[in-house]
Amino acid sequence: MTTSKNTARIAGFIYLVVVITGMFSLAYVPNKLIDWNNGAATFSNITASPSLFRLGIYSSVVCYVAFVFLPIVLYKLLRAVNESQARAMVTLALLSVPLSFSNLQHKYAALILTEKELFLQGISTEDIQSKLMFSLHQYNDGLLPATVFWGLWLFPFGLLVYKSGFIPRFLGVLLMLGCVGYLINFTGNTLFENYPKTGIGKYMGMLPAIAEIGTCFWLLFFGLQIKRNGK
C-alpha cells in the first residue's frame, strides 16, 4: 500500500507541474499579451514584456517534458487494473508530445519578429505585426492536432480510474467526459469557421480542466484508498 501511495503522490506532483505550466503558457500568457483582433496591440504587449513571452515558451517546454513522465508513472499505478488499457493510455499520451514540441517553432518565430531588429531592416512595422499575428495563429491552430491526443488518452485513463476500486469513480467519469470535450472542440474548430464564436468551446474546455485538476489534487493530497481484499 505504501508503494502505491508513493506512486500516486508522485503522479499527482507531476500532474500538478503539467497543470500549472499548461495553464500559465496556454491561458495566462496569451490573455496578458495577445489580442487576436489587434496586431499592433499584440506587438506592443510582447515587445514591452518579452520576458513574459519567453517564460511562456519555457513553461510549455517544462509542461511537455513533464507530460512524458506522467503517463509512465500512471501506468505503474494502474497497470494491474487492465494492462492493455494502461498501454493504450501511455501510447496516446506520448503521441501528443512531438506534435506539441514541433508546434513551438511558431512561438520562436514570433519571438524573432519582436526582438531581432537587425534581421528586420527594411520591413515596415505593419508587415512585422502582420507576420507576428500569422505566427501566433499558426501556433494556435497547430495545437489542434495535439488536442486530439490530449483528449484520447483521457478515455483509457478514465476507464482505468473507474475500474480501479481505489480511486473515486466519479473522477473516471469526468476524465472520459474530458476526452469528449477535447474531441468536440477539435471537431468544431476544424469543421466550422464560426465555432469559436458560439461559446461552446469554452464549456467543452471546462470538462477536461475540471477532470484533470480534480484527479491531480486527489492523487497528490489524498493518496490511495485501497479497498481490495477487504483493506
C-alpha positions in Angstrom: 0.0 0.0 0.0 2.8 2.4 0.9 4.4 1.9 -2.5 1.1 2.6 -4.3 0.5 5.7 -2.2 4.0 7.0 -3.1 3.4 6.3 -6.8 0.1 8.1 -6.6 1.6 11.1 -5.0 4.5 11.2 -7.5 1.9 11.1 -10.3 0.0 13.9 -8.5 3.1 16.0 -8.3 4.0 15.6 -11.9 0.3 16.2 -12.9 0.5 19.4 -10.8 3.5 20.6 -12.8 1.6 19.8 -16.1 -1.4 21.7 -14.9 0.4 24.8 -13.6 2.7 25.2 -16.6 0.0 24.4 -19.0 -2.4 27.0 -17.6 0.4 29.5 -17.5 1.5 29.0 -21.1 -1.9 28.3 -22.7 -4.1 30.7 -20.7 -2.3 33.3 -18.6 0.4 34.5 -21.0 -1.9 34.7 -24.1 -4.5 36.6 -22.0 -1.9 39.1 -20.9 -0.1 39.6 -24.2 -2.2 38.6 -27.2 -5.2 40.5 -28.7 -6.2 38.2 -31.6 -8.0 41.1 -33.3 -5.3 43.7 -32.9 -1.8 43.1 -34.2 -0.4 46.5 -33.1 -1.5 45.9 -29.5 -0.1 42.4 -29.5 3.2 43.6 -30.9 3.3 46.4 -28.3 2.5 44.0 -25.5 5.1 41.4 -26.4 7.9 44.0 -27.0 7.0 45.6 -23.7 7.1 42.2 -21.8 9.5 39.9 -23.8 10.5 38.1 -20.6 6.9 37.0 -20.0 6.6 35.8 -23.6 9.9 33.9 -23.2 8.7 32.4 -19.9 5.6 31.2 -21.6 7.7 29.3 -24.1 9.8 27.9 -21.4 6.8 26.9 -19.4 5.5 25.0 -22.4 8.7 23.0 -22.7 8.5 22.1 -18.9 4.9 21.1 -19.4 5.6 18.8 -22.3 8.6 17.2 -20.6 6.6 16.5 -17.5 3.9 15.1 -19.7 6.3 12.4 -20.9 6.7 11.1 -17.4 3.1 11.5 -16.2 1.6 8.6 -18.2 4.5 6.4 -17.4 4.0 6.8 -13.6 0.3 6.4 -14.0 0.9 3.2 -16.0 2.9 1.9 -13.0 -0.1 2.8 -10.7 -2.9 1.4 -12.9 -1.4 -1.4 -15.0 -2.8 -4.0 -12.6 -6.3 -2.9 -13.4 -6.0 -3.6 -17.1 -2.6 -3.9 -18.8 -3.8 -3.3 -22.4 -5.8 -0.2 -21.4 -2.8 1.1 -19.4 -0.6 0.7 -22.5 -3.1 2.5 -24.7 -3.2 5.3 -22.2 0.6 5.7 -22.3 0.7 5.4 -26.1 -2.0 8.0 -26.8 -0.5 10.5 -24.3 3.0 10.2 -25.7 1.9 10.7 -29.3 0.9 14.3 -28.4 4.4 15.2 -27.2 6.3 15.5 -30.6 3.3 17.4 -32.0 3.4 19.9 -29.1 7.1 20.4 -29.3 7.2 20.9 -33.1 4.4 23.5 -32.9 6.6 25.7 -30.6 8.6 26.7 -33.6 5.9 29.2 -34.4 6.3 30.9 -31.0 10.1 31.1 -31.6 9.3 32.7 -35.0 7.1 35.3 -33.2 9.9 36.0 -30.8 12.3 36.7 -33.7 9.8 39.2 -35.1 9.7 41.1 -31.9 13.4 41.1 -30.8 15.7 40.6 -33.8 15.6 44.0 -35.3 18.8 43.5 -37.3 17.1 40.8 -39.3 14.1 43.0 -40.0 15.6 46.1 -41.5 13.6 47.4 -44.4 10.4 45.7 -43.2 7.5 48.0 -42.3 6.1 47.9 -38.8 2.7 46.9 -40.2 4.3 44.0 -42.1 6.1 42.8 -38.9 2.8 43.0 -37.0 1.1 41.0 -39.7 3.8 38.3 -39.7 3.7 38.2 -35.9 0.0 37.5 -35.8 0.4 34.9 -38.6 3.0 33.1 -36.5 0.8 33.3 -33.4 -2.3 32.0 -35.3 -0.1 29.2 -36.8 0.8 28.2 -33.2 -2.8 28.4 -32.0 -4.1 26.3 -34.9 -1.1 24.0 -34.6 -2.3 23.0 -31.1 -5.4 21.3 -32.6 -3.8 18.1 -33.8 -2.2 17.7 -30.3 -5.5 18.2 -28.6 -6.8 15.1 -30.3 -4.3 13.1 -28.3 -4.7 15.3 -25.2 -8.3 14.1 -25.3 -7.9 10.4 -26.4 -5.5 9.4 -23.6 -8.1 10.6 -21.1 -10.5 7.9 -22.1 -8.4 4.8 -21.2 -7.1 6.7 -18.2 -10.7 7.4 -17.1 -11.7 3.9 -17.7 -8.8 2.6 -15.6 -9.7 5.0 -12.8 -13.4 3.9 -12.9 -12.5 0.3 -12.7 -9.6 0.6 -10.2 -11.7 0.5 -7.0 -9.1 2.7 -5.2 -9.7 6.0 -6.9 -13.2 7.6 -6.8 -15.3 6.5 -9.8 -16.6 10.0 -10.5 -13.1 11.1 -11.4 -13.0 8.3 -14.0 -16.3 9.5 -15.5 -15.1 13.1 -15.5 -11.9 12.1 -17.3 -13.8 10.3 -20.0 -16.1 13.3 -20.4 -12.9 15.4 -20.7 -11.9 13.2 -23.7 -15.3 14.1 -25.3 -14.8 17.8 -24.6 -11.4 17.8 -26.3 -12.7 15.9 -29.4 -15.8 18.2 -29.7 -13.6 21.3 -29.7 -11.2 19.8 -32.2 -14.1 18.8 -34.5 -15.8 22.2 -34.1 -12.7 24.3 -34.7 -11.7 22.2 -37.7 -15.0 21.9 -39.5 -16.9 25.1 -38.6 -15.5 28.5 -39.2 -17.7 30.3 -36.6 -17.3 27.6 -33.9 -15.2 29.9 -31.6 -18.0 32.5 -31.7 -20.6 30.0 -30.5 -19.2 29.8 -27.0 -19.4 26.0 -27.0 -15.7 25.7 -26.9 -15.4 27.4 -23.5 -17.8 24.9 -21.9 -16.3 21.9 -23.6 -12.9 23.1 -22.4 -14.1 23.1 -18.8 -14.7 19.3 -18.9 -11.1 18.2 -19.2 -9.9 21.1 -16.9 -12.2 20.0 -14.0 -11.4 16.3 -14.6 -7.6 16.7 -14.7 -7.3 19.2 -11.9 -9.6 17.1 -9.7 -7.6 14.0 -10.4 -4.3 15.8 -9.9 -5.3 17.0 -6.4 -6.8 13.7 -5.4 -3.6 11.9 -6.3 -1.4 14.5 -4.6 -3.2 15.1 -1.3 -5.5 12.1 -0.7 -3.3 9.3 -2.0 -4.9 5.9 -2.4 -7.7 4.4 -0.5 -7.1 0.7 -1.1 -10.3 -1.3 -0.8 -9.2 -4.5 -2.3 -9.1 -7.7 -0.3 -11.1 -6.0 2.5 -8.5 -3.4 3.1 
